Structures are given as structure tokens and as C-alpha cells.
Amino acid sequence: MGILRLWLAMVVLLSHAPAGFLGHPLNGSLAVSAFYVISGFYIQFVIRERYEGTARWIVNFYKSRLLRIFPAYYLVLAISIIYVVMVGQYPWQPELDQVEVFHHSSFGLKIYYAFSNLFILGQDLGRFGLYDPVAGTMHLISNPDPVAGRLRASSLPLLGQAWSIAIELWFYLSAPFLLTRRTSLLLAIIAVSIFLRVAMLSVGFTAVDWRNAFFPTEIATFGLGAMACRFYFFALNDRPPRAATYTVAALALSAICLYSFRYQHISGRLGDWAYAIFVLLIALILPWLFHASRTWRFDRALGDLSYPMYLVHLAMIGLVARAGTALPTLAIWATALTIAFSVPIVLLVDRPIDSFRHRKFSRGEVDAVGGRALATTEEALG
């Protein structure tokens, strides 16, 4: 499963860079939705296997999630702040003077700027706002596209891509109450979320943000991942992987790659159905892919790179562009730099903290063998 997470992180990077050696497979918003499906699978798994039924499990779950998200985020944010103070502009947006923006913003916008940078929550709101540099204010709009003289408010936070992490945080807040309910209720919530998405689309809310930056419509993708995990528990969890499992997993990854590179053509023919088909495909393959790879440490190592890559890729693209790199090779150099910066984050930040999380929040009644197996499983998921 780690290789899938790494590929989706690559898709996001490539979608923000000029078309290079791989072009623009899929698109960034679809890769984000696919990440949400994986998150739904993972959170359903750990709640059932590690937390549910233990003392203070909801509090422990929240603590563990905060430790998973914020240490690497704060490291990258601190480096970004130092860079902006020294240079004035963030590498990804050299035309935007972040210091001036902050000084000339209204008091309310200063509060939003500081809060959303520090706590991530609220960055999703910026996807539906326009920043007026003359007045120093932000206005919420229903069709979040830039207009003359105004900038999307999601560009204000230093790590503007963290808006999708804000959606993740909303899911984490709801997960203990959502993923412990019976399957029929979860299916009903998925259906309502999809209905809301279709209804909004039919009345003119066509911007992509309404389907992957708006939690009520995106909860369906998290729910599909949770349903995939429930199928895993029902059909695969107690069975050792067999040759058929590895065959299905290999075919599934091949299908993902083929669909990724043909997505632009498919979406031209099928429109929004191409988006929905890919999300469903991810949900369908996750149980088999996880069953095949849950004990592969190399696969885990690949997947671990996905989160820091997501945090640093915009800055790396900007730095490579500022260096005057030719457009055809920009994506290559940006990918190399992104991986080079992500590896030490994994080794020096994520791995030690994950080890602490697994010790601190492990299920007390799990025996030694079961504890090792569960730790290996969590490592496979990230």
C-alpha cells in the first residue's frame, strides 16, 4: 500500500509542476480524494484494532493523530517562516510578498492567517475565499476562482497545500463517533454525502473545491475507505496471503497506473464519472493491496515518504524554478529535491515519533506476538 501512497504524492507534485517526463497523470484533486479513501481505511483499522474498547481511547486516538500530523508540519512551517522573513517571498509564490500581505491585512484576517498556519484548521475555508490586497480583507464566494486584482485566500498560508490536511483533521474529529457505528448507518452517511455532492453540482456549484475541500461532500470518500476496511476484516484478515492475493494486488496497481496515465483521455469522454470511477477503484483494491503488503518494510518505507513530500513539494518546485531550470527538466529536479528533503524528515522526525505513538497508545491487553503484529500493520499503513 505504501507504493500507492507514494504514487499519489508524486501525482500531486507533478500536477503543480510544468509537464515533464511523466506529464500530468490524473490531477492533484483526484489524488487528494484517493488519499482520503486510504485514510478512511487506515483510521477504521486502527480504531477497531488498537483503540476501541480501551480506557480513554478517544482521547488517546486524538493525541496519536496530532502526533502523526503536526511535528513534521511544524518543522516545515518553521523553515518556511525563516525563509520568508529572510527573502520576503515563499518559493512557490515569488510574486506574493507574505510579509507585506500580513502587515496590510485587516485584524480579522491577521487572526485567520496566524490561526490557519499554526493549527491547519481553517485552511480549507480559504479555498472558498478571495483576498483583496487593497482592502486587506477576505471574502467568501460560492465559485472560488480568482478575479482581477484578487487572490485565492488559500494562497495566504505558507503551506497552502495543507488545506487537505484540514479536511483530514475534520475526519479525525468525527471518526470515533462515525466509524464505530453499524455498517448500515455508515452506508447511509455515504449516500447522503454523495447526494449532497450531486445536488450542489446540479445547481451550479461546479468548482472542484466543493467536492474535495468541503468536508460534508468529501466524507463519502473517507466512508468508502472505511467500508473497504470492513470488507478486509470480513474476508481477508484471518487468512494468510496467497498467490491469488499477490496477483490481484499486482493487477490492481497496474490498473491504477494505466488509469492514471489515461485519465485525461477518459475524463474527456466520461466527465465527472471518470473521477468517481477512480475513487471507487481505489476503494476496491485497498483490501487486497493491504493484505499483500502489510508486512513489507520496504513498502512501508516508500509510503512514509508521501506525507513529507506533500509538505515540501511546492517549495521545491519554486526553488527549482527560481534557479532557472529548463521547463522540461523542472519536474525531474523538483522530484529529486522533494525526495531528498523528505528522507531526513522521515528518519529524524516521523520514525521516532511513530515509535513513541505505538508504545504509548498500544492496546494494553494485546499479547507480545499480537503487539508486534499490530505494530507491523500500523507501520505498513503509516
C-alpha positions in Angstrom: 0.0 0.0 0.0 3.0 2.3 0.5 3.8 2.3 -3.2 0.3 3.6 -3.9 0.6 6.4 -1.3 4.0 7.3 -2.9 2.5 7.4 -6.4 -0.4 9.6 -5.3 2.1 12.1 -3.7 4.0 12.1 -7.0 0.8 12.8 -8.8 0.2 15.9 -6.6 3.8 17.1 -7.2 3.5 16.6 -11.0 0.2 18.4 -11.1 1.8 21.5 -9.7 4.9 21.4 -11.9 5.3 22.0 -15.7 4.7 18.9 -17.7 7.9 16.9 -17.7 9.0 13.3 -18.2 5.7 11.9 -16.8 3.4 14.7 -18.0 0.3 15.3 -15.8 -1.1 11.9 -14.8 -4.5 12.1 -13.1 -4.8 15.5 -11.4 -4.0 16.8 -7.9 -7.6 17.0 -6.6 -8.3 13.4 -7.6 -5.1 12.2 -5.9 -6.2 14.0 -2.8 -9.5 12.3 -2.8 -7.7 8.9 -3.2 -5.7 9.8 -0.2 -8.9 10.4 1.7 -10.1 6.8 0.8 -6.8 5.4 2.2 -7.2 7.5 5.3 -10.7 6.1 5.8 -9.3 2.5 5.5 -6.5 3.2 7.9 -8.5 5.0 10.6 -11.2 2.3 10.5 -8.4 -0.3 11.0 -6.6 1.3 13.9 -9.8 2.3 15.8 -11.0 -1.3 15.6 -7.7 -3.0 16.3 -5.9 -0.5 18.6 -8.3 1.9 20.3 -11.9 0.9 20.6 -12.8 -0.6 24.0 -9.7 0.6 25.8 -9.7 3.2 28.6 -9.8 6.9 27.4 -9.5 5.5 23.8 -11.0 8.6 22.1 -8.5 10.9 23.9 -5.7 8.6 23.0 -6.8 8.4 19.4 -6.8 12.2 19.1 -3.4 12.5 20.8 -1.9 9.9 18.4 -3.3 11.7 15.3 -2.0 15.0 16.5 1.5 13.5 16.9 1.3 12.0 13.5 0.4 15.2 11.7 1.9 18.2 13.5 5.6 17.5 14.2 6.6 17.3 10.5 4.2 20.1 9.7 5.7 22.4 12.3 9.3 21.6 11.1 8.5 22.5 7.5 6.5 25.6 8.7 9.4 26.8 10.8 11.8 26.5 7.9 9.3 28.3 5.7 8.9 31.2 8.1 12.6 31.6 8.3 12.9 31.7 4.5 10.0 34.2 4.1 11.5 36.5 6.8 14.9 36.4 5.1 13.7 36.6 1.5 10.2 38.1 1.7 8.5 35.6 -0.7 7.7 32.0 -0.4 9.5 30.0 -3.2 6.2 28.7 -4.7 4.7 32.3 -5.0 7.6 34.7 -5.7 5.1 37.3 -6.8 3.5 37.4 -3.3 5.2 39.2 -0.5 4.0 37.3 2.5 5.3 39.8 5.0 3.6 42.7 3.2 0.4 40.7 3.0 0.4 40.1 6.7 1.1 43.7 7.6 -1.6 45.1 5.2 -4.3 42.6 6.2 -7.2 43.5 8.4 -7.1 42.5 12.1 -9.6 39.6 11.4 -7.5 38.4 8.5 -4.3 38.5 10.6 -6.1 36.2 13.1 -7.1 33.9 10.3 -3.6 33.9 8.8 -2.0 33.1 12.1 -4.5 30.5 13.3 -4.7 28.6 10.0 -0.9 28.5 9.8 -0.5 27.3 13.3 -3.4 24.8 13.6 -4.2 24.0 9.9 -7.9 24.0 10.6 -9.4 26.9 8.6 -7.1 26.4 5.6 -10.0 24.6 3.9 -12.1 27.7 4.4 -9.6 29.6 2.4 -10.4 27.5 -0.7 -13.7 29.4 -0.8 -12.3 32.9 -0.3 -10.7 35.7 -2.3 -8.1 38.0 -0.8 -8.4 41.7 -1.7 -4.9 43.2 -1.4 -6.2 46.8 -1.4 -8.6 46.4 1.4 -6.6 43.6 3.1 -9.8 41.5 3.6 -11.1 38.1 2.5 -14.5 37.5 1.0 -16.2 34.1 0.8 -17.6 33.2 -2.5 -19.6 30.3 -3.9 -17.5 29.9 -7.1 -13.9 30.0 -5.8 -12.0 31.2 -8.9 -9.6 34.2 -8.9 -10.8 37.5 -10.4 -8.8 40.6 -11.4 -6.9 42.2 -8.5 -7.8 39.4 -6.1 -6.0 36.3 -4.9 -7.4 33.0 -3.7 -7.2 33.1 0.1 -5.9 29.6 0.2 -2.6 31.1 -1.1 -2.2 33.0 2.2 -1.0 30.2 4.5 2.7 29.4 4.0 1.9 25.7 3.4 -1.2 26.4 1.3 -1.4 22.7 0.3 -2.3 21.9 3.9 -6.0 22.7 3.2 -6.4 19.0 2.5 -4.8 18.1 5.9 -7.5 20.4 7.4 -10.1 18.1 5.8 -8.3 15.1 7.3 -8.5 16.7 10.8 -12.2 17.1 10.5 -12.4 13.4 9.7 -10.3 12.5 12.7 -12.6 14.6 14.9 -15.6 12.7 13.7 -14.0 9.2 13.2 -14.5 7.9 16.8 -18.3 8.6 16.5 -18.7 7.6 12.9 -16.6 4.5 12.4 -17.9 2.7 15.5 -21.4 2.6 14.1 -23.1 -0.2 12.3 -22.4 -0.6 8.6 -26.0 0.4 7.5 -25.6 3.8 9.1 -22.2 4.3 7.5 -23.6 3.5 4.1 -26.5 5.9 4.7 -23.9 8.7 5.5 -22.0 7.9 2.4 -25.2 8.1 0.3 -26.2 11.4 1.8 -22.8 12.8 1.1 -22.9 11.7 -2.5 -26.4 13.1 -2.9 -25.3 16.4 -1.5 -22.4 16.5 -4.0 -24.7 15.7 -6.9 -27.3 18.2 -5.8 -24.7 21.0 -5.4 -23.3 20.2 -8.8 -26.8 20.4 -10.4 -27.4 23.9 -9.0 -24.1 25.3 -10.2 -21.5 24.6 -7.5 -19.2 23.2 -10.2 -15.8 24.2 -8.7 -13.7 21.2 -7.8 -13.3 22.6 -4.3 -16.9 21.7 -3.5 -16.0 18.0 -3.9 -12.6 17.7 -2.2 -12.2 20.8 0.0 -15.7 20.7 1.6 -16.0 18.0 4.3 -19.7 17.2 4.0 -19.3 16.2 0.4 -15.9 14.5 0.9 -16.9 12.4 3.8 -18.2 9.9 1.3 -14.6 9.1 0.2 -13.5 8.5 3.8 -16.5 6.3 4.2 -15.7 4.2 1.2 -12.2 3.6 2.6 -13.8 2.5 5.9 -16.1 0.2 4.1 -13.1 -1.3 2.3 -11.5 -1.9 5.7 -14.7 -3.6 6.9 -14.6 -5.9 3.9 -11.0 -6.7 4.7 -11.9 -7.7 8.3 -14.8 -9.8 6.9 -13.0 -11.6 4.1 -9.2 -11.4 4.4 -7.9 -10.5 7.9 -7.7 -14.1 9.2 -6.3 -15.6 6.1 -2.6 -15.6 5.1 -1.8 -14.0 1.8 -1.8 -16.5 -1.1 -0.6 -16.4 -4.7 -4.0 -15.1 -5.7 -3.7 -12.2 -3.3 -0.4 -11.1 -4.8 -1.8 -11.5 -8.3 -4.8 -9.4 -7.6 -2.6 -6.7 -5.9 -0.3 -6.6 -8.9 -3.1 -6.3 -11.3 -4.7 -3.6 -9.2 -1.6 -1.5 -9.2 -1.2 -2.0 -12.9 -4.8 -0.8 -13.4 -4.1 2.3 -11.2 -1.0 3.2 -13.3 -2.9 2.7 -16.6 -5.9 4.7 -15.4 -3.6 7.5 -14.2 -1.8 8.0 -17.5 -5.1 7.7 -19.5 -7.1 9.8 -17.1 -7.1 13.0 -19.2 -8.5 11.0 -22.2 -11.0 9.1 -20.0 -12.2 12.3 -18.3 -12.7 13.9 -21.7 -15.2 11.2 -22.5 -16.8 10.5 -19.2 -16.5 13.8 -17.4 -17.1 13.6 -13.6 -17.8 9.8 -13.9 -14.0 9.4 -14.6 -13.3 10.9 -11.2 -15.9 8.7 -9.4 -14.6 5.6 -11.1 -11.1 6.2 -9.9 -12.2 6.7 -6.3 -14.2 3.5 -6.4 -11.3 1.7 -7.9 -9.0 2.7 -5.1 -11.6 1.6 -2.5 -12.0 -1.8 -4.3 -8.3 -2.6 -4.4 -7.3 -1.5 -0.9 -8.2 -4.7 0.9 -6.2 -6.8 -1.4 -3.3 -4.4 -1.7 -3.1 -4.1 2.1 -3.4 -7.9 2.6 -0.5 -8.5 0.2 1.9 -5.8 1.6 1.1 -5.3 5.3 4.4 -6.9 6.4 6.7 -5.5 3.7 9.0 -3.0 5.4 10.2 -1.7 2.0 6.7 -0.8 1.0 6.2 1.0 4.3 9.4 3.0 3.7 8.1 4.1 0.3 4.7 5.1 1.8 6.4 7.0 4.7 7.8 9.5 2.1 4.3 10.6 1.0 3.5 12.9 3.8 6.7 14.9 3.9 6.7 15.0 0.1 3.3 16.6 0.3 4.5 19.2 2.7 7.7 20.3 0.9 6.9 19.7 -2.8 5.6 23.2 -3.6 8.7 24.9 -2.1 11.0 22.5 -4.0 9.2 23.3 -7.3 9.5 27.0 -6.6 13.2 26.8 -5.7 14.0 24.8 -8.9 12.1 27.3 -10.9 13.9 30.3 -9.3 17.2 28.6 -10.2 16.2 28.9 -13.9 15.8 25.2 -14.6 14.5 24.5 -18.1 10.8 23.6 -18.0 11.1 20.0 -19.5 13.5 19.0 -16.7 11.9 21.1 -13.9 9.7 18.2 -12.7 12.7 15.9 -12.5 14.8 18.2 -10.4 11.8 19.1 -8.2 11.1 15.4 -7.6 14.7 14.7 -6.7 14.8 17.6 -4.3 11.5 16.8 -2.7 12.6 13.2 -2.0 16.0 14.4 -0.7 14.3 16.7 1.8 11.6 14.1 2.7 14.0 11.3 3.7 15.6 13.1 6.7 12.1 14.2 7.9 11.0 10.6 7.9 14.2 9.4 9.6 14.7 12.2 12.2 11.1 13.2 12.9 8.4 10.8 11.8 10.0 7.5 12.7 11.0 8.4 16.3 7.6 9.9 17.0 5.7 7.0 15.4 7.7 4.6 17.6 6.6 6.7 20.6 3.0 6.7 19.5 3.0 2.9 19.0 4.4 2.4 22.5 2.3 5.0 24.2 -1.1 4.2 22.7 -0.9 0.4 22.2 -3.8 -1.7 23.3 -3.0 -2.9 26.8 -4.4 -6.4 26.6 -2.6 -7.4 23.3 0.0 -10.1 24.0 3.6 -9.8 22.8 3.1 -11.6 19.5 -0.1 -9.7 18.8 1.5 -6.4 19.7 4.3 -7.0 17.2 1.9 -7.9 14.5 -0.2 -4.8 15.2 2.8 -2.6 15.2 3.9 -4.0 11.9 0.4 -3.4 10.5 0.5 0.3 11.6 3.9 0.7 10.1 2.5 -0.6 6.8 -0.3 1.9 6.9 1.8 4.9 8.1 
